[in-house]
Amino acid sequence: MRKRDFEPGKSGHRHERGAGRGPGRGHGPRRRPDGGRPERHEPRSESAGGDERRAEGDRPWRQKFRPDRQDRADHRTDHRDKRSKKKSWRPPPRDRDGPVILYGWHSVKAALENPARKFHRLLATENAVHRLAESGVALPVAPTLADPEEIEALVGPEAVHQGIVAEGDALEAPAIEDLAPTRLVLVLDQITDPHNVGAILRSAAAFAVEAVITTTRHSPEASGVLAKAASAALEHVPLVTVPNLARALETLKDKNVFVIGLDSSGDTDLATVPLRAPLALVVGAEGKGLRHLTRSHCDAVARIALPGRIKSLNVSNATALALFVAGGRIDQ
């Protein structure tokens, strides 16, 4: 049978428009009369906006699902800006043995009233200068007016500086060999959190502790956050640092000091242990407690018996409670 030529306009042809599965469907590729490759067929747009859709179809697929390069660059810039805003503030580098930074009204005011303090400079906002004048504090150094932003650059944006910062020398601490305790001293075994140490110093000042002994390493410096948390206690309680805590305890025992370690796993209740003055209470770091070597150099290890469901306290709260219990008993 002779093959019929392709005649799209002829009635009844199976490829005729409208005879098949619907308009625009059923058209196969047209073959060229000379038997070459079939011609590409461009579908027609049957609705309004077809030209726009065809133009969109001509757009490379990557551009349909990805933003332009400039948009991506702007997005990366915004992302970097957000990350830089979340970056934590770090204090400017300084020597641990160099000047200390004190901020906050109570800390700075007490330091200004302490004749043993040597100051390098005093920065204060206008309101803080007026407050100093009204308080009648004799200023050892003239204050320099500063904006809050200048103060935040020294102490950090989250520090509650109350518009006043002082920079000066650290207080000279007595050597442990020079201590002559008669009532109560406090020993800290590698407590590193400055907030806790500051709160402990504040309790020590409240309970008339004669000295607080801590290690040179693994302890915060007496500056900044610690001084703020201590709320003027640095000016009233000597802070003694020792290189070796075990030897320091032996030095205290040579001075007839009774050494009691505080630990939640202690053998007896602090309220029932026979106590005498002079007394040293040794407090361990939160979580770790007393180190084994420290515990072995104590005369006894006691715990604080708590009647409630929770049997442990924050180290600063536990220390305050221990000072209340022990201090009341040795004063009897």
C-alpha positions as CSV (number, residue, x, y, z in Angstrom):
1,M,0.0,0.0,0.0
2,R,1.4,3.4,-1.0
3,K,2.2,5.6,2.0
4,R,0.1,8.7,2.0
5,D,1.7,12.1,2.2
6,F,1.3,14.3,5.2
7,E,-1.6,16.7,4.6
8,P,-2.5,18.4,7.8
9,G,-5.3,20.5,6.2
10,K,-7.1,17.5,4.8
11,S,-10.4,16.5,6.5
12,G,-10.4,13.3,8.5
13,H,-6.6,13.1,8.9
14,R,-5.7,11.6,12.3
15,H,-3.3,14.5,13.1
16,E,-5.8,17.1,12.1
17,R,-6.3,19.8,14.7
18,G,-9.4,19.2,16.7
19,A,-9.6,15.5,15.9
20,G,-7.7,13.7,18.7
21,R,-7.4,14.4,22.4
22,G,-8.1,18.1,22.2
23,P,-6.9,21.3,20.8
24,G,-3.2,21.6,20.3
25,R,-2.7,17.9,21.2
26,G,-1.9,15.0,19.0
27,H,0.5,16.9,16.7
28,G,3.6,14.9,16.0
29,P,6.8,16.4,14.6
30,R,6.6,17.4,11.0
31,R,8.8,15.6,8.6
32,R,10.5,17.6,5.9
33,P,9.6,16.7,2.3
34,D,13.2,15.7,1.5
35,G,13.2,13.1,4.3
36,G,15.5,15.2,6.6
37,R,15.2,15.7,10.4
38,P,11.8,16.6,11.7
39,E,11.0,20.3,12.2
40,R,10.5,21.5,15.8
41,H,6.9,22.4,16.5
42,E,6.3,25.5,18.6
43,P,3.1,25.1,20.7
44,R,0.6,27.9,20.5
45,S,-0.6,29.9,23.5
46,E,-4.4,29.7,23.7
47,S,-4.9,32.1,26.6
48,A,-4.1,35.6,27.5
49,G,-0.6,36.1,28.9
50,G,0.9,33.3,26.8
51,D,3.7,35.6,25.6
52,E,4.6,36.4,29.2
53,R,4.7,32.7,30.1
54,R,6.8,31.9,27.1
55,A,9.2,34.6,28.1
56,E,9.3,33.2,31.6
57,G,9.9,29.8,30.1
58,D,12.9,31.1,28.2
59,R,14.5,32.1,31.5
60,P,17.1,29.6,32.6
61,W,15.8,27.3,35.3
62,R,18.5,28.2,37.8
63,Q,17.3,31.8,37.8
64,K,13.7,30.6,38.6
65,F,14.7,29.0,41.9
66,R,17.7,31.1,42.9
67,P,18.0,34.8,43.6
68,D,20.1,37.0,41.5
69,R,23.7,37.4,42.4
70,Q,23.2,40.8,43.9
71,D,20.3,39.5,46.1
72,R,22.5,36.6,47.3
73,A,25.3,39.1,48.1
74,D,22.9,41.3,50.1
75,H,21.6,38.2,51.9
76,R,25.2,37.2,52.9
77,T,25.9,40.7,54.1
78,D,22.8,40.7,56.2
79,H,23.8,37.3,57.6
80,R,27.3,38.5,58.5
81,D,25.8,41.6,60.2
82,K,23.5,39.4,62.3
83,R,26.4,37.2,63.3
84,S,28.6,40.2,64.2
85,K,25.8,41.6,66.5
86,K,25.6,38.3,68.4
87,K,29.3,38.2,68.9
88,S,30.1,38.2,72.6
89,W,32.0,41.1,74.1
90,R,35.5,40.5,75.3
91,P,37.4,42.8,77.7
92,P,40.5,44.5,76.4
93,P,43.6,42.4,77.2
94,R,45.5,43.4,80.3
95,D,48.1,42.0,82.7
96,R,46.6,40.1,85.7
97,D,49.1,41.9,87.9
98,G,48.2,45.2,86.3
99,P,45.5,47.8,87.3
100,V,42.1,46.5,88.3
101,I,38.8,47.8,87.0
102,L,36.0,48.5,89.4
103,Y,32.5,49.6,88.4
104,G,29.1,50.1,90.0
105,W,28.2,52.7,92.6
106,H,28.7,50.7,95.8
107,S,32.0,49.1,94.7
108,V,33.6,52.3,93.5
109,K,32.3,54.4,96.4
110,A,33.7,52.0,98.9
111,A,37.0,51.9,97.0
112,L,37.2,55.7,97.0
113,E,36.7,55.7,100.7
114,N,39.5,53.2,101.3
115,P,42.8,55.0,101.9
116,A,44.7,51.9,100.9
117,R,43.5,52.1,97.3
118,K,45.7,53.8,94.7
119,F,43.8,55.1,91.7
120,H,44.9,55.9,88.1
121,R,41.7,57.4,86.8
122,L,38.0,57.8,87.5
123,L,35.5,57.9,84.7
124,A,31.9,59.0,85.4
125,T,28.9,60.3,83.6
126,E,27.5,63.7,84.5
127,N,24.8,62.2,86.7
128,A,27.4,60.1,88.5
129,V,29.6,63.2,89.1
130,H,26.7,65.0,90.7
131,R,26.0,61.9,92.9
132,L,29.6,61.8,94.1
133,A,29.4,65.5,95.0
134,E,26.2,64.9,96.9
135,S,27.6,61.9,98.8
136,G,30.4,64.0,100.2
137,V,33.1,61.4,99.2
138,A,36.6,62.9,99.3
139,L,37.9,62.0,95.8
140,P,41.6,61.0,95.6
141,V,41.5,61.6,91.8
142,A,39.5,64.1,89.8
143,P,36.7,62.4,87.7
144,T,36.8,62.5,84.0
145,L,33.4,63.0,82.2
146,A,32.6,60.1,80.0
147,D,29.6,58.9,78.0
148,P,28.0,55.6,78.8
149,E,29.4,54.2,75.5
150,E,32.9,55.0,76.6
151,I,32.3,53.2,79.9
152,E,30.8,50.2,78.1
153,A,33.9,49.9,76.0
154,L,35.8,49.1,79.2
155,V,33.4,47.0,81.1
156,G,31.1,45.5,78.4
157,P,27.6,46.3,77.3
158,E,25.9,44.1,79.8
159,A,27.7,45.4,82.9
160,V,25.6,47.4,85.3
161,H,28.2,50.2,85.7
162,Q,25.7,52.9,86.9
163,G,27.8,55.5,85.1
164,I,31.0,55.1,87.1
165,V,34.3,53.2,86.6
166,A,37.5,53.4,88.5
167,E,40.9,52.0,87.5
168,G,43.6,51.5,90.1
169,D,46.0,49.2,91.8
170,A,45.0,45.9,93.4
171,L,45.0,45.9,97.2
172,E,48.0,44.5,98.9
173,A,47.1,41.2,100.5
174,P,48.8,39.8,103.6
175,A,50.8,36.6,103.3
176,I,49.3,33.5,104.9
177,E,52.3,33.3,107.2
178,D,51.4,36.8,108.5
179,L,47.8,35.9,109.3
180,A,46.9,35.6,113.0
181,P,43.2,34.5,113.0
182,T,41.4,34.5,116.3
183,R,37.9,33.6,115.2
184,L,37.0,32.6,111.6
185,V,38.6,32.4,108.2
186,L,37.3,31.1,104.9
187,V,39.2,28.9,102.4
188,L,38.0,28.5,98.8
189,D,39.2,25.4,96.9
190,Q,39.3,26.4,93.2
191,I,36.0,28.2,92.9
192,T,36.3,29.9,89.5
193,D,33.0,31.7,89.0
194,P,33.5,35.4,89.8
195,H,29.8,35.9,90.7
196,N,30.0,33.1,93.3
197,V,33.3,34.4,94.7
198,G,31.9,37.9,94.9
199,A,28.8,36.7,96.7
200,I,30.9,34.7,99.1
201,L,33.1,37.7,99.9
202,R,29.9,39.7,100.6
203,S,28.7,37.0,103.0
204,A,32.2,36.9,104.6
205,A,32.0,40.7,105.2
206,A,28.6,40.3,106.8
207,F,29.7,37.5,109.2
208,A,33.0,39.2,110.2
209,V,35.3,36.7,108.5
210,E,38.9,37.7,109.1
211,A,40.3,36.6,105.8
212,V,39.4,34.7,102.6
213,I,42.1,32.4,101.3
214,T,42.0,31.2,97.6
215,T,44.5,29.8,95.1
216,T,46.6,31.8,92.7
217,R,45.5,29.7,89.8
218,H,41.9,28.5,89.1
219,S,40.4,31.5,90.8
220,P,39.0,34.8,89.4
221,E,40.9,38.1,89.8
222,A,39.7,40.7,92.2
223,S,38.3,43.0,89.6
224,G,35.3,43.7,87.4
225,V,32.5,41.2,87.8
226,L,33.8,39.9,91.1
227,A,34.1,43.3,92.7
228,K,30.6,44.2,91.5
229,A,29.2,41.0,93.0
230,A,31.1,41.6,96.2
231,S,29.4,45.0,96.6
232,A,32.2,46.7,98.5
233,A,33.3,43.6,100.4
234,L,36.7,43.7,98.7
235,E,37.5,46.8,100.8
236,H,36.6,45.1,104.1
237,V,37.8,41.4,103.9
238,P,41.5,40.6,103.0
239,L,41.8,38.3,100.0
240,V,44.8,36.1,100.5
241,T,46.1,34.1,97.5
242,V,48.3,31.0,97.9
243,P,50.1,28.8,95.3
244,N,49.4,25.6,97.1
245,L,46.2,25.1,99.1
246,A,47.3,21.9,100.9
247,R,50.4,23.7,102.3
248,A,48.3,26.7,103.3
249,L,46.0,24.4,105.4
250,E,49.0,23.0,107.1
251,T,50.2,26.5,107.8
252,L,46.8,27.3,109.4
253,K,46.9,24.2,111.5
254,D,50.4,25.2,112.7
255,K,48.7,28.4,114.0
256,N,46.2,26.2,116.0
257,V,43.4,26.8,113.5
258,F,40.8,24.0,113.4
259,V,40.1,23.2,109.8
260,I,36.7,21.9,108.7
261,G,35.9,20.9,105.1
262,L,32.4,21.4,103.8
263,D,31.1,18.8,101.4
264,S,27.6,17.2,100.7
265,S,29.2,13.8,101.3
266,G,30.6,14.8,104.7
267,D,30.6,12.4,107.6
268,T,28.6,14.5,110.1
269,D,26.3,17.4,110.2
270,L,28.1,20.8,110.7
271,A,25.6,21.6,113.5
272,T,26.8,18.6,115.6
273,V,30.6,18.7,114.9
274,P,32.5,20.0,118.0
275,L,33.9,23.4,116.9
276,R,36.4,25.8,118.4
277,A,38.0,29.1,117.5
278,P,40.0,29.9,115.5
279,L,38.2,28.0,112.8
280,A,38.7,27.7,109.1
281,L,35.9,26.6,106.8
282,V,37.0,25.1,103.5
283,V,34.5,25.3,100.6
284,G,34.9,23.3,97.4
285,A,33.9,24.2,93.9
286,E,30.3,23.7,92.8
287,G,29.8,20.3,91.3
288,K,33.3,19.0,92.0
289,G,33.4,19.7,95.7
290,L,36.6,19.4,97.7
291,R,39.6,17.9,95.9
292,H,41.0,14.7,97.4
293,L,44.2,16.4,98.5
294,T,42.3,19.3,100.1
295,R,40.0,16.9,102.0
296,S,42.9,14.9,103.3
297,H,44.4,18.0,105.0
298,C,41.2,18.9,106.9
299,D,40.7,17.9,110.5
300,A,37.1,16.9,109.7
301,V,34.6,17.0,106.8
302,A,31.1,18.0,107.5
303,R,27.9,18.5,105.6
304,I,24.9,20.9,106.0
305,A,21.8,18.9,106.8
306,L,18.8,20.2,104.8
307,P,15.3,19.0,105.7
308,G,13.8,19.6,102.2
309,R,13.7,17.5,99.1
310,I,16.7,19.3,97.6
311,K,19.9,18.4,99.5
312,S,22.3,20.8,97.8
313,L,22.6,24.6,97.5
314,N,24.5,27.0,95.3
315,V,28.0,27.3,96.6
316,S,27.6,30.9,97.7
317,N,24.3,30.2,99.5
318,A,25.8,27.1,101.2
319,T,28.8,29.2,102.3
320,A,26.5,31.8,103.9
321,L,24.5,29.1,105.7
322,A,27.8,27.5,106.9
323,L,29.1,30.8,108.2
324,F,25.8,31.4,110.1
325,V,25.9,27.9,111.7
326,A,29.6,27.8,112.5
327,G,29.9,31.4,113.5
328,G,27.1,31.2,116.0
329,R,28.5,28.1,117.6
330,I,32.1,29.3,118.1
331,D,30.7,32.6,119.6
332,Q,28.9,30.7,122.4
